[in-house]
Amino acid sequence: MSLTKLSQVIGLANRRYSTKPKLNDVVIISAVRTPMGSFLGSLSSVHVTKLGAVAIQGAVERAGIPKEEIKEVYLGNVCQGGVGQAPARQATIFAGFPKSTICTTVNKVCASGMKSVMLAAQSLQTGHQEVVLAGGMESMSNVPYYMKRGQTPYGGVNLIDGIVFDGLTDVYNKFHMGNCAENTAKKLGISRQEQDDYAISSYKRSTEAYANNIFASELISVNVPQRKGQPDLVFSADEEYKRVDFNKFGKLATVFQRENGTVTAGNASTLNDGAAALVLTTAEAAQRLNVKPLARVVGFQDGATDPIDFPIAPAVGIPQLLANTGVKKEDVALWEINEAFSVVVVANQKVLDLDPAKVNVHGGAVSLGHPIGMSGARIVVHLVHALKPGEKGVASICNGGGGASSILIEK
């Protein structure tokens, strides 16, 4: 080989090497959430962006860093009708952040809060930012009804429920996402009894977790203003998990398919209000700020499948996540798979062959609540606190349209 040719080959090899990206390590330095209010319950008088502001303030206080260090914010929010312009921006400014803070609202349906965390991690990995706050918020109690614009017809008008229309409807099949859950149950042969048993277990696990003070490290209280002259109500614990009657569980009517249906109000998640937030930094920034990281972001992955199969979308992305990070399924200590419906977790346990004893060990959305823009961030928050030092955990959440987001962290 000639000298000229050899130098060309060496130069090409060097160029290939030099263009290979070196990503920063990303760590989580705080992770908090508000308690979740029941539909039209204790948090129903609080605007969604005020809930977001409470979570943001709590995350910064727990991180122990100045607000000014956080240059960018990503917040998930799904049902934005009537919320006002730029919800993430509102929450950030209401939390007292500088007006120079960059804010982005993310809508990936139920995965919005987790996608916000992933976008924050990407920004840090690439060196675009050093400290980013991410999370999600939803006040399903305050989602308005919609009325189509135009001439008011004789005979009245129809109002459309914004929660169902923008949050819970499969637009491709033109039916409620609960029908997708029924489809998955039939495809995989999952009975109503299996779903009821799982839901009851979720309630019992949540109750036990509260008895053992498991959620204390992640919760921040919300002060709810009362009538003039009365002190604020301090809302400090989830209220949904207490609202269950196991004696009536098996007698509940199926909701989406009357004949041979399996999904009921008992074995599905509920409508709720709440917010969650995490502060993420590069490993170098954490050293500079003299803060001790709670967890390291090992990797993350989106997945997508046919919209009607959205309940098993986590099973699409999780294997790729494990392959990309070189982590074996057996090395995952805890799994948080969002309980949009009980069948979602039962199905993914079955498809992925997961140990049920490691999945949602402290309950999930069925018993605790599912404010859809918050939930993806909530399960990451809980994983951060539930893992023991050195353990790895995976959080995964499906979303309407056939998608899912998953993230792997190490305590």
VOGU-421912 format. One line per 5 residues: number of its first residue (from 1); their letters; for each residue x, y, z of N, C-alpha, C. Coordinates in steps of 0.05 Angstrom, whole numbers, plus 5000, padded with zeros to 4 digits. Layout:
N
NUM) A) X Y Z X Y Z X Y Z | ... $
***
This chain:
411
1) MSLTK) 5017 4976 5000 5000 5000 5000 5018 5025 5000 | 5011 5044 4983 5027 5068 4982 5024 5085 5007 | 5044 5102 5011 5044 5120 5035 5019 5138 5035 | 5012 5147 5010 4989 5165 5008 4963 5150 5015 | 4961 5126 5005 4937 5110 5011 4935 5103 5041 $
6) LSQVI) 4958 5096 5053 4959 5090 5081 4950 5113 5098 | 4959 5137 5091 4952 5161 5106 4922 5167 5104 | 4910 5161 5080 4882 5165 5076 4866 5146 5094 | 4875 5120 5096 4861 5101 5112 4862 5108 5142 | 4886 5117 5151 4890 5125 5178 4872 5150 5184 $
11) GLANR) 4872 5168 5165 4856 5193 5169 4826 5186 5171 | 4817 5167 5155 4788 5159 5156 4782 5146 5183 | 4800 5128 5192 4796 5115 5218 4794 5136 5240 | 4812 5155 5239 4812 5176 5260 4787 5192 5259 | 4777 5198 5235 4752 5214 5233 4729 5198 5245 $
16) RYSTK) 4728 5172 5239 4706 5156 5250 4707 5155 5280 | 4731 5153 5291 4735 5152 5320 4727 5179 5332 | 4735 5201 5320 4731 5227 5332 4702 5235 5331 | 4686 5224 5313 4658 5232 5311 4640 5214 5328 | 4651 5194 5341 4635 5177 5359 4628 5194 5383 $
21) PKLND) 4602 5197 5390 4595 5215 5412 4602 5203 5439 | 4611 5221 5457 4616 5213 5485 4595 5228 5501 | 4577 5212 5512 4555 5224 5527 4561 5227 5556 | 4551 5249 5568 4555 5254 5596 4538 5234 5613 | 4548 5227 5636 4531 5211 5655 4510 5230 5667 $
26) VVIIS) 4486 5219 5670 4464 5235 5681 4455 5224 5707 | 4451 5241 5727 4442 5232 5753 4418 5248 5762 | 4402 5236 5780 4379 5248 5791 4386 5257 5820 | 4382 5283 5825 4390 5293 5852 4366 5299 5870 | 4342 5299 5859 4318 5300 5875 4295 5290 5859 $
31) AVRTP) 4275 5278 5873 4251 5267 5860 4228 5268 5880 | 4208 5284 5873 4185 5287 5891 4159 5287 5876 | 4137 5284 5891 4111 5286 5880 4091 5296 5900 | 4070 5307 5891 4048 5314 5909 4032 5289 5914 | 4016 5288 5936 3997 5266 5938 3977 5269 5915 $
36) MGSFL) 3964 5247 5908 3944 5248 5887 3916 5250 5898 | 3901 5269 5887 3874 5273 5896 3854 5257 5879 | 3833 5249 5891 3812 5234 5876 3797 5254 5858 | 3783 5243 5838 3768 5260 5819 3748 5276 5834 | 3749 5303 5830 3732 5322 5844 3735 5320 5875 $
41) GSLSS) 3760 5312 5883 3766 5309 5911 3782 5332 5922 | 3800 5326 5940 3814 5347 5956 3830 5367 5941 | 3840 5360 5917 3856 5378 5901 3841 5391 5879 | 3815 5387 5877 3800 5396 5854 3798 5426 5851 | 3804 5441 5873 3803 5470 5872 3830 5482 5863 $
46) VHVTK) 3850 5466 5860 3877 5475 5854 3882 5473 5824 | 3890 5495 5811 3896 5495 5782 3919 5477 5777 | 3919 5464 5754 3940 5444 5748 3968 5456 5749 | 3971 5481 5739 3998 5493 5739 4007 5501 5767 | 3988 5505 5785 3995 5510 5813 4005 5484 5826 $
51) LGAVA) 3992 5461 5818 4002 5435 5827 4031 5431 5817 | 4035 5437 5791 4062 5435 5780 4082 5452 5795 | 4073 5476 5802 4091 5495 5817 4099 5483 5844 | 4080 5471 5858 4086 5458 5884 4107 5437 5880 | 4104 5420 5860 4123 5398 5855 4150 5409 5848 $
56) IQGAV) 4151 5430 5831 4176 5442 5824 4191 5454 5848 | 4176 5469 5864 4188 5480 5889 4199 5459 5907 | 4183 5437 5910 4192 5415 5927 4217 5402 5917 | 4219 5398 5890 4242 5385 5878 4267 5402 5882 | 4265 5428 5879 4288 5446 5882 4297 5446 5912 $
61) ERAGI) 4278 5448 5930 4284 5448 5958 4299 5422 5967 | 4288 5400 5957 4301 5374 5964 4329 5371 5951 | 4332 5384 5928 4358 5383 5914 4379 5400 5929 | 4369 5420 5942 4387 5438 5957 4405 5455 5940 | 4394 5464 5917 4409 5481 5899 4392 5506 5892 $
66) PKEEI) 4405 5527 5884 4390 5552 5877 4373 5547 5851 | 4350 5559 5850 4333 5557 5826 4348 5565 5801 | 4366 5585 5804 4380 5596 5781 4398 5576 5767 | 4405 5554 5781 4421 5533 5768 4406 5518 5747 | 4379 5518 5750 4363 5502 5731 4355 5520 5708 $
71) KEVYL) 4367 5514 5685 4364 5532 5661 4340 5523 5643 | 4330 5498 5647 4309 5488 5629 4291 5469 5644 | 4265 5470 5636 4244 5454 5649 4227 5440 5628 | 4223 5414 5632 4204 5399 5615 4182 5388 5633 | 4157 5394 5626 4135 5383 5642 4113 5370 5624 $
76) GNVCQ) 4105 5347 5632 4083 5334 5617 4056 5344 5626 | 4038 5348 5607 4010 5355 5612 3994 5347 5588 | 3972 5333 5593 3957 5321 5571 3932 5337 5564 | 3914 5340 5583 3889 5353 5578 3892 5383 5582 | 3900 5397 5561 3908 5425 5563 3885 5445 5557 $
81) GGVGQ) 3862 5435 5550 3839 5453 5545 3832 5469 5569 | 3833 5496 5566 3826 5513 5588 3848 5518 5608 | 3871 5506 5604 3894 5510 5623 3907 5537 5619 | 3907 5547 5594 3921 5572 5589 3947 5567 5574 | 3959 5588 5564 3983 5585 5548 4006 5572 5563 $
86) APARQ) 4021 5556 5548 4046 5545 5557 4046 5536 5586 | 4032 5513 5592 4029 5504 5620 4055 5501 5635 | 4075 5490 5623 4101 5486 5636 4113 5512 5645 | 4109 5532 5627 4120 5559 5633 4105 5571 5657 | 4079 5568 5658 4063 5578 5680 4073 5566 5707 $
91) ATIFA) 4075 5539 5707 4083 5525 5732 4111 5534 5741 | 4129 5538 5722 4156 5546 5728 4157 5574 5740 | 4142 5593 5728 4142 5620 5738 4127 5622 5765 | 4105 5607 5768 4091 5606 5793 4109 5595 5815 | 4129 5579 5808 4147 5568 5828 4170 5587 5834 $
96) GFPKS) 4169 5611 5822 4189 5631 5829 4214 5630 5814 | 4214 5616 5791 4239 5614 5775 4244 5640 5759 | 4269 5644 5752 4275 5668 5735 4260 5666 5709 | 4253 5690 5698 4238 5691 5673 4255 5681 5649 | 4281 5678 5654 4299 5668 5632 4298 5638 5630 $
101) TICTT) 4284 5624 5648 4284 5595 5647 4269 5585 5622 | 4281 5566 5608 4269 5555 5583 4249 5534 5592 | 4225 5534 5580 4204 5516 5589 4190 5502 5564 | 4185 5477 5567 4171 5462 5546 4151 5443 5558 | 4126 5444 5547 4105 5426 5555 4105 5402 5536 $
106) VNKVC) 4104 5378 5548 4105 5353 5533 4078 5339 5534 | 4068 5330 5511 4043 5314 5510 4049 5288 5495 | 4053 5267 5510 4056 5240 5499 4035 5222 5513 | 4012 5234 5517 3990 5221 5533 4002 5211 5559 | 3996 5187 5567 4004 5177 5594 4034 5177 5598 $
111) ASGMK) 4049 5176 5577 4078 5175 5579 4091 5203 5580 | 4074 5224 5581 4085 5252 5580 4105 5258 5602 | 4100 5250 5627 4118 5256 5649 4144 5242 5646 | 4143 5217 5636 4168 5202 5632 4184 5212 5608 | 4170 5219 5587 4183 5230 5564 4197 5256 5571 $
116) SVMLA) 4186 5271 5589 4199 5296 5598 4225 5290 5612 | 4226 5269 5628 4251 5260 5641 4271 5252 5620 | 4262 5237 5600 4280 5228 5579 4292 5251 5563 | 4275 5271 5556 4284 5295 5542 4305 5310 5558 | 4300 5312 5584 4319 5325 5602 4345 5310 5602 $
121) AQSLQ) 4344 5284 5604 4368 5267 5604 4384 5271 5578 | 4370 5272 5555 4384 5275 5530 4398 5302 5529 | 4385 5323 5539 4398 5349 5539 4423 5350 5556 | 4423 5335 5578 4446 5333 5595 4468 5315 5583 | 4459 5293 5571 4479 5275 5559 4496 5289 5538 $
126) TGHQE) 4482 5305 5522 4496 5319 5500 4511 5344 5508 | 4508 5352 5533 4522 5375 5543 4507 5401 5536 | 4482 5400 5527 4467 5424 5521 4461 5440 5546 | 4455 5425 5568 4450 5437 5594 4465 5422 5616 | 4468 5434 5639 4481 5421 5662 4461 5412 5683 $
131) VVLAG) 4439 5427 5686 4418 5421 5706 4391 5426 5693 | 4374 5405 5694 4347 5408 5682 4327 5396 5701 | 4303 5408 5702 4281 5398 5718 4260 5385 5699 | 4250 5362 5706 4230 5349 5689 4208 5337 5707 | 4185 5333 5695 4163 5321 5711 4137 5321 5695 $
136) GMESM) 4115 5321 5710 4089 5321 5697 4067 5329 5716 | 4044 5338 5705 4022 5348 5722 3996 5344 5707 | 3975 5340 5723 3948 5338 5711 3928 5343 5733 | 3907 5358 5725 3883 5362 5743 3859 5353 5726 | 3853 5327 5728 3831 5316 5713 3804 5327 5723 $
141) SNVPY) 3804 5336 5748 3779 5347 5759 3771 5373 5745 | 3790 5386 5733 3785 5413 5721 3785 5413 5691 | 3785 5390 5678 3785 5389 5649 3757 5397 5640 | 3754 5416 5622 3728 5426 5614 3714 5408 5594 | 3688 5414 5590 3673 5403 5567 3678 5420 5543 $
146) YMKRG) 3677 5408 5519 3680 5424 5495 3654 5427 5480 | 3651 5449 5467 3628 5454 5449 3639 5463 5422 | 3631 5451 5400 3641 5458 5374 3634 5486 5367 | 3653 5500 5354 3649 5527 5345 3629 5527 5322 | 3614 5548 5320 3595 5551 5297 3568 5560 5306 $
151) QTPYG) 3550 5560 5288 3522 5568 5294 3509 5549 5313 | 3496 5560 5333 3482 5543 5352 3457 5531 5339 | 3455 5505 5337 3433 5493 5322 3407 5493 5339 | 3385 5491 5325 3359 5488 5339 3359 5461 5353 | 3349 5461 5378 3348 5436 5392 3370 5431 5412 $
156) GVNLI) 3389 5450 5413 3410 5448 5433 3437 5438 5421 | 3457 5436 5438 3483 5428 5430 3493 5405 5448 | 3513 5391 5437 3525 5369 5452 3551 5378 5464 | 3556 5371 5489 3581 5377 5502 3599 5352 5501 | 3625 5355 5496 3644 5333 5494 3662 5334 5518 $
161) DGIVF) 3665 5312 5532 3682 5311 5556 3711 5312 5547 | 3725 5333 5555 3753 5336 5547 3771 5313 5557 | 3765 5302 5580 3781 5279 5591 3780 5256 5572 | 3755 5249 5564 3752 5226 5546 3762 5232 5518 | 3756 5255 5508 3763 5262 5480 3793 5264 5476 $
166) DGLTD) 3807 5279 5493 3835 5284 5490 3853 5265 5505 | 3842 5251 5525 3859 5235 5542 3854 5205 5540 | 3830 5197 5533 3823 5168 5537 3810 5155 5513 | 3811 5168 5489 3798 5157 5466 3818 5148 5445 | 3816 5123 5435 3832 5113 5413 3819 5124 5388 $
171) VYNKF) 3833 5144 5375 3821 5157 5352 3820 5139 5327 | 3837 5118 5327 3838 5101 5303 3815 5082 5301 | 3806 5073 5325 3784 5054 5326 3758 5068 5336 | 3762 5094 5344 3739 5110 5353 3724 5097 5376 | 3740 5088 5395 3728 5079 5420 3747 5084 5444 $
176) HMGNC) 3736 5080 5468 3751 5086 5492 3774 5066 5494 | 3796 5075 5507 3820 5058 5510 3814 5033 5526 | 3792 5034 5542 3784 5010 5556 3777 4987 5538 | 3768 4994 5514 3762 4973 5494 3788 4960 5484 | 3809 4976 5483 3836 4965 5476 3845 4946 5498 $
181) AENTA) 3840 4953 5523 3846 4935 5545 3831 4909 5543 | 3805 4911 5536 3789 4886 5532 3801 4869 5509 | 3810 4882 5488 3822 4868 5466 3847 4853 5475 | 3863 4866 5491 3888 4853 5501 3881 4829 5519 | 3861 4833 5536 3852 4811 5554 3844 4787 5538 $
186) KKLGI) 3829 4791 5516 3820 4768 5500 3843 4755 5485 | 3861 4772 5474 3884 4762 5459 3902 4744 5476 | 3906 4752 5501 3925 4737 5518 3910 4719 5538 | 3884 4717 5536 3869 4699 5553 3870 4707 5582 | 3868 4733 5588 3869 4743 5615 3841 4747 5625 $
191) SRQEQ) 3833 4733 5646 3806 4733 5656 3800 4758 5673 | 3775 4762 5678 3767 4783 5697 3778 4777 5725 | 3777 4752 5733 3786 4744 5759 3815 4751 5763 | 3832 4746 5742 3860 4754 5744 3863 4784 5748 | 3847 4799 5734 3849 4828 5736 3839 4838 5763 $
196) DDYAI) 3817 4826 5772 3807 4834 5799 3828 4827 5821 | 3839 4803 5818 3859 4794 5838 3883 4814 5838 | 3891 4822 5814 3914 4840 5812 3907 4867 5825 | 3883 4877 5819 3874 4903 5829 3873 4903 5860 | 3862 4881 5871 3860 4879 5900 3888 4878 5912 $
201) SSYKR) 3906 4865 5899 3934 4864 5908 3946 4892 5908 | 3939 4908 5887 3950 4935 5885 3940 4952 5909 | 3914 4950 5915 3903 4964 5938 3916 4956 5964 | 3920 4930 5967 3932 4920 5992 3962 4928 5995 | 3976 4928 5972 4004 4937 5973 4006 4966 5979 $
206) STEAY) 3988 4983 5968 3989 5011 5975 3982 5016 6004 | 3963 5002 6014 3955 5005 6042 3978 4997 6061 | 3992 4975 6054 4015 4967 6070 4038 4986 6068 | 4042 4998 6044 4063 5017 6040 4059 5042 6057 | 4034 5051 6059 4027 5074 6076 4031 5067 6105 $
211) ANNIF) 4024 5042 6112 4027 5034 6140 4056 5034 6148 | 4074 5028 6129 4103 5027 6134 4117 5053 6126 | 4102 5074 6120 4114 5100 6115 4132 5100 6090 | 4126 5083 6071 4144 5079 6047 4145 5104 6030 | 4123 5119 6028 4122 5142 6009 4132 5168 6021 $
216) ASELI) 4140 5168 6046 4147 5193 6060 4169 5208 6046 | 4189 5195 6036 4212 5208 6024 4206 5221 5997 | 4184 5214 5984 4177 5225 5958 4155 5246 5959 | 4139 5246 5980 4115 5263 5981 4121 5291 5991 | 4108 5311 5979 4108 5338 5989 4079 5347 5991 $
221) SVNVP) 4073 5361 6013 4045 5369 6018 4036 5392 5999 | 4010 5393 5995 3998 5415 5980 3979 5431 5999 | 3983 5457 6001 3965 5474 6016 3942 5482 5999 | 3918 5473 6006 3894 5479 5990 3878 5502 6003 | 3876 5525 5990 3862 5547 6002 3832 5540 6008 $
226) QRKGQ) 3823 5550 6030 3795 5545 6038 3779 5572 6037 | 3755 5571 6047 3739 5596 6047 3753 5617 6064 | 3747 5642 6057 3760 5665 6070 3757 5663 6101 | 3780 5666 6114 3780 5665 6143 3787 5638 6154 | 3788 5618 6136 3795 5590 6145 3823 5584 6137 $
231) PDLVF) 3838 5569 6153 3865 5561 6146 3865 5542 6123 | 3888 5542 6108 3891 5523 6086 3888 5494 6095 | 3877 5478 6078 3877 5449 6083 3904 5438 6074 | 3918 5425 6091 3944 5413 6084 3939 5384 6074 | 3942 5380 6048 3937 5354 6036 3963 5339 6034 $
236) SADEE) 3966 5317 6049 3992 5305 6052 3993 5275 6045 | 3971 5263 6036 3971 5235 6030 3951 5229 6007 | 3957 5209 5991 3939 5200 5970 3912 5192 5982 | 3890 5199 5969 3864 5192 5981 3850 5169 5966 | 3860 5161 5943 3846 5141 5927 3847 5113 5939 $
241) YKRVD) 3870 5105 5950 3873 5077 5959 3854 5069 5981 | 3843 5089 5995 3824 5083 6017 3796 5079 6007 | 3790 5088 5982 3763 5087 5972 3757 5061 5958 | 3757 5039 5973 3752 5013 5961 3736 4996 5980 | 3719 4980 5968 3703 4960 5984 3707 4933 5970 $
246) FNKFG) 3724 4917 5983 3730 4891 5971 3706 4872 5968 | 3686 4877 5985 3662 4860 5984 3646 4864 5958 | 3649 4888 5947 3634 4895 5923 3650 4890 5897 | 3676 4884 5900 3694 4883 5878 3685 4864 5856 | 3678 4840 5863 3670 4820 5844 3643 4825 5832 $
251) KLATV) 3627 4843 5844 3600 4848 5834 3598 4872 5815 | 3620 4886 5812 3620 4910 5795 3614 4903 5766 | 3598 4920 5753 3592 4915 5725 3616 4921 5707 | 3619 4907 5685 3640 4913 5666 3632 4939 5652 | 3652 4955 5644 3646 4982 5634 3645 4984 5604 $
256) FQREN) 3664 4971 5591 3668 4975 5562 3655 4954 5544 | 3652 4930 5555 3638 4909 5540 3620 4895 5560 | 3594 4899 5556 3575 4888 5575 3574 4857 5573 | 3576 4847 5548 3576 4818 5545 3604 4807 5545 | 3610 4789 5563 3637 4776 5565 3660 4796 5569 $
261) GTVTA) 3653 4819 5581 3674 4839 5587 3689 4831 5612 | 3712 4844 5616 3729 4838 5639 3738 4863 5655 | 3737 4886 5642 3748 4911 5654 3725 4925 5669 | 3730 4931 5695 3711 4945 5712 3723 4970 5724 | 3706 4986 5737 3717 5009 5751 3736 5001 5773 $
266) GNAST) 3733 4977 5783 3751 4968 5805 3778 4960 5796 | 3780 4947 5772 3806 4937 5763 3820 4955 5743 | 3809 4980 5740 3821 5000 5723 3831 5023 5740 | 3848 5040 5729 3857 5063 5744 3835 5084 5746 | 3839 5104 5762 3818 5124 5767 3827 5151 5754 $
271) LNDGA) 3809 5171 5755 3816 5198 5746 3826 5214 5770 | 3848 5228 5767 3861 5240 5790 3875 5266 5784 | 3884 5279 5806 3899 5304 5804 3926 5301 5818 | 3947 5313 5807 3973 5312 5821 3995 5321 5802 | 4019 5323 5814 4043 5331 5799 4068 5319 5811 $
276) AALVL) 4088 5315 5794 4114 5304 5802 4137 5318 5789 | 4160 5320 5801 4182 5334 5789 4209 5321 5799 | 4228 5321 5781 4255 5311 5787 4276 5332 5777 | 4298 5334 5792 4320 5351 5783 4342 5332 5774 | 4351 5335 5749 4372 5319 5738 4396 5336 5731 $
281) TTAEA) 4420 5325 5734 4444 5340 5727 4464 5320 5714 | 4485 5332 5703 4507 5315 5695 4522 5307 5721 | 4538 5286 5719 4553 5277 5742 4573 5299 5751 | 4585 5312 5731 4604 5334 5737 4590 5357 5751 | 4566 5364 5742 4551 5386 5754 4544 5379 5783 $
286) AQRLN) 4537 5354 5788 4531 5346 5815 4555 5350 5834 | 4578 5344 5824 4603 5348 5840 4607 5378 5845 | 4603 5394 5824 4607 5423 5826 4587 5435 5847 | 4563 5424 5847 4542 5434 5865 4543 5422 5893 | 4562 5402 5895 4566 5389 5921 4540 5375 5931 $
291) VKPLA) 4526 5361 5913 4502 5347 5920 4506 5317 5915 | 4493 5301 5931 4496 5272 5929 4473 5261 5911 | 4480 5249 5888 4459 5238 5871 4443 5216 5885 | 4417 5215 5879 4400 5193 5888 4402 5169 5870 | 4405 5174 5844 4405 5152 5825 4418 5161 5799 $
296) RVVGF) 4426 5141 5783 4439 5147 5757 4420 5137 5735 | 4417 5153 5714 4401 5144 5691 4419 5127 5674 | 4412 5101 5672 4428 5082 5657 4420 5083 5627 | 4394 5085 5622 4385 5086 5594 4355 5089 5592 | 4345 5094 5568 4316 5097 5564 4310 5090 5536 $
301) QDGAT) 4284 5083 5531 4276 5073 5505 4246 5077 5501 | 4239 5086 5477 4211 5087 5470 4205 5062 5453 | 4179 5054 5452 4171 5032 5435 4143 5039 5425 | 4136 5026 5403 4109 5031 5391 4099 5007 5377 | 4072 5004 5378 4059 4981 5365 4032 4990 5354 $
306) DPIDF) 4015 4972 5345 3989 4979 5335 3974 4993 5358 | 3960 5015 5352 3946 5030 5373 3928 5013 5390 | 3914 4993 5379 3896 4977 5395 3911 4960 5415 | 3937 4956 5410 3953 4939 5427 3970 4956 5447 | 3962 4981 5451 3978 4998 5469 3983 4986 5496 $
311) PIAPA) 3965 4969 5508 3971 4958 5534 3997 4942 5536 | 4005 4930 5513 4030 4914 5514 4054 4928 5500 | 4051 4954 5495 4073 4970 5484 4098 4970 5502 | 4096 4969 5529 4120 4967 5544 4137 4942 5537 | 4124 4920 5530 4138 4896 5523 4153 4899 5496 $
316) VGIPQ) 4147 4920 5481 4162 4925 5456 4188 4940 5462 | 4187 4960 5480 4210 4976 5485 4229 4965 5506 | 4219 4951 5526 4236 4941 5548 4258 4923 5539 | 4253 4903 5521 4275 4886 5512 4297 4902 5499 | 4289 4922 5483 4309 4939 5470 4325 4955 5490 $
321) LLANT) 4311 4965 5511 4325 4980 5532 4346 4963 5546 | 4338 4938 5553 4357 4920 5566 4380 4913 5548 | 4375 4909 5522 4396 4902 5503 4415 4926 5500 | 4405 4950 5498 4422 4974 5495 4439 4979 5519 | 4429 4973 5543 4444 4979 5567 4461 4955 5577 $
326) GVKKE) 4457 4932 5564 4472 4908 5572 4463 4897 5599 | 4439 4903 5607 4428 4894 5633 4410 4870 5629 | 4414 4849 5644 4396 4826 5642 4371 4830 5658 | 4349 4818 5649 4324 4820 5663 4326 4811 5692 | 4342 4791 5697 4345 4780 5724 4360 4800 5743 $
331) DVALW) 4374 4820 5731 4389 4839 5747 4372 4864 5754 | 4347 4864 5745 4329 4886 5752 4315 4879 5778 | 4320 4896 5798 4309 4890 5825 4280 4897 5827 | 4272 4919 5815 4244 4929 5816 4234 4938 5789 | 4209 4932 5784 4196 4942 5759 4172 4959 5768 $
336) EINEA) 4169 4982 5755 4146 4999 5758 4132 5000 5731 | 4110 4986 5728 4095 4987 5702 4068 5000 5708 | 4062 5022 5695 4039 5037 5702 4013 5021 5699 | 3996 5022 5719 3971 5007 5719 3948 5023 5707 | 3950 5030 5682 3927 5044 5669 3902 5026 5672 $
341) FSVVV) 3906 5001 5668 3886 4980 5674 3902 4957 5686 | 3889 4941 5702 3903 4918 5714 3913 4900 5692 | 3898 4898 5670 3907 4880 5649 3933 4888 5636 | 3940 4914 5638 3966 4923 5627 3989 4909 5641 | 3988 4909 5668 4010 4897 5683 4010 4867 5680 $
346) VANQK) 3986 4855 5683 3984 4826 5680 3994 4817 5653 | 3987 4832 5632 3996 4825 5605 4026 4828 5601 | 4037 4849 5611 4066 4853 5607 4083 4834 5624 | 4072 4827 5648 4086 4807 5664 4087 4781 5649 | 4065 4775 5635 4063 4749 5621 4081 4749 5596 $
351) VLDLD) 4079 4771 5580 4095 4772 5555 4125 4773 5561 | 4133 4788 5582 4161 4791 5588 4172 4770 5608 | 4153 4754 5619 4160 4734 5639 4174 4746 5663 | 4160 4766 5675 4171 4780 5698 4161 4766 5724 | 4177 4769 5745 4170 4759 5771 4150 4779 5784 $
356) PAKVN) 4125 4771 5788 4105 4790 5799 4113 4801 5826 | 4130 4787 5841 4139 4797 5867 4157 4822 5864 | 4167 4828 5840 4184 4851 5836 4170 4874 5822 | 4144 4870 5815 4130 4889 5799 4110 4905 5817 | 4113 4932 5816 4094 4950 5831 4091 4941 5860 $
361) VHGGA) 4113 4938 5873 4112 4926 5900 4097 4942 5921 | 4093 4968 5914 4079 4985 5933 4052 4995 5921 | 4042 4980 5903 4017 4988 5890 4022 5006 5866 | 4001 5014 5853 4004 5031 5829 3979 5047 5823 | 3976 5054 5797 3955 5073 5789 3927 5063 5796 $
366) VSLGH) 3922 5037 5796 3895 5027 5802 3887 5035 5830 | 3905 5033 5849 3899 5040 5877 3907 5068 5885 | 3929 5078 5874 3939 5104 5882 3928 5127 5866 | 3924 5122 5840 3914 5143 5822 3931 5147 5797 | 3918 5159 5777 3931 5162 5751 3925 5189 5738 $
371) PIGMS) 3937 5211 5749 3935 5236 5735 3953 5234 5710 | 3941 5232 5686 3955 5221 5663 3980 5236 5655 | 3981 5263 5658 4006 5277 5652 4028 5273 5672 | 4020 5265 5696 4039 5262 5718 4051 5234 5720 | 4035 5213 5713 4041 5186 5721 4068 5176 5711 $
376) GARIV) 4077 5183 5687 4103 5174 5678 4125 5184 5695 | 4123 5208 5705 4143 5219 5723 4140 5207 5751 | 4115 5202 5759 4111 5191 5786 4124 5164 5790 | 4122 5146 5770 4134 5120 5774 4164 5121 5774 | 4176 5141 5760 4205 5144 5762 4213 5154 5790 $
381) VHLVH) 4197 5174 5800 4202 5184 5827 4201 5162 5847 | 4181 5145 5845 4179 5123 5865 4202 5104 5863 | 4210 5097 5839 4232 5079 5835 4257 5090 5847 | 4262 5116 5844 4286 5128 5856 4287 5123 5886 | 4264 5125 5899 4264 5121 5929 4261 5092 5937 $
386) ALKPG) 4249 5076 5921 4244 5048 5929 4268 5030 5926 | 4285 5036 5908 4309 5019 5903 4329 5022 5927 | 4343 5000 5931 4365 5001 5951 4391 5007 5937 | 4411 5018 5951 4436 5025 5939 4448 5002 5922 | 4456 5009 5898 4467 4989 5879 4447 4974 5862 $
391) EKGVA) 4422 4977 5869 4401 4962 5854 4393 4978 5828 | 4384 4963 5809 4374 4975 5784 4344 4970 5782 | 4330 4990 5770 4301 4987 5767 4292 4998 5740 | 4270 4988 5731 4258 4997 5705 4230 5008 5710 | 4225 5031 5700 4198 5043 5700 4188 5044 5671 $
396) SICNG) 4163 5035 5666 4153 5035 5639 4123 5043 5640 | 4115 5057 5619 4087 5067 5618 4078 5067 5589 | 4055 5055 5584 4043 5055 5557 4028 5081 5553 | 4023 5088 5528 4007 5112 5522 3989 5107 5499 | 3967 5122 5498 3947 5119 5477 3960 5124 5450 $
401) GGGAS) 3951 5109 5430 3963 5110 5403 3982 5088 5398 | 3987 5071 5418 4004 5048 5415 4033 5052 5423 | 4039 5072 5439 4067 5077 5447 4072 5069 5476 | 4098 5071 5483 4106 5066 5511 4134 5078 5514 | 4140 5088 5538 4166 5098 5545 4176 5081 5569 $
406) SILIE) 4202 5076 5569 4214 5061 5591 4241 5073 5598 | 4248 5072 5624 4274 5083 5633 4286 5064 5654 | 4312 5061 5653 4327 5044 5672 4345 5061 5689 | 4342 5059 5715 4359 5075 5733 4373 5056 5753 | 4395 5067 5764 4410 5052 5785 4412 5070 5810 $
411) K) 4405 5059 5832 4406 5074 5858 4435 5080 5864 $
***
